[in-house]
Amino acid sequence: MRLTLVIHPRVFISLFNNSSASTSRLNTVIQMTEHILPREFYERNTLDVSKQLLGKVLKFYHCRGIITEIEAYIGQDDPACHAAKGYTPRNSVMFGVAGFSYIYFIYGMYYCLNIVTEKEGFPAAILIRGIELIEPVQLTINGPGRLCKYLSISKANNAFDLTTDHNFCVYNKDKKIKYIRTPRIGIKKGTDKLWRFKIIP
């Protein structure tokens, strides 16, 4: 007599998740369902992008973290923006196509990760200030310098296209969030603008 074992899909998923031997296969399935944010997402008004970037997942090779805190820097009229004094070799990425990484060095010791926004030719970017790391471990990382140091992001990762690079990107995640708007911190100019966005419990 031949017996046929029928397993309900939900039971199969549970068994699959509990099998250490299947971990790599499961990760592959998950990655195939990820939706990297397209260029159109970043080509919009920077403040709108800022609000919607909260709760999304930043992926940098083996690390993934939910974006929890960001700041917006918008155009040459923003005194705190690197483009306030015009185009330079250092800030050239900001004037380029949206969705690219803009990374700079501060205090002689820290790198900072930004993502370019708006239409090409208009300099604007969003500084990633904090993430809630979910892979490879669960860890709260606050501060743009600490974030780049932990993830090993450096100037070598400047001008990467986050809309096409599957190792360095931001992808969508269905997550309801609450956030606050405050003045940007760590700057001396443009402190009147409520362009810092942070997730709250």
Order of alpha helices (4+ residues) and beta strands (2+ residues): alpha-alpha-alpha-alpha-beta-beta-beta-beta-beta-beta-alpha-beta-beta-beta
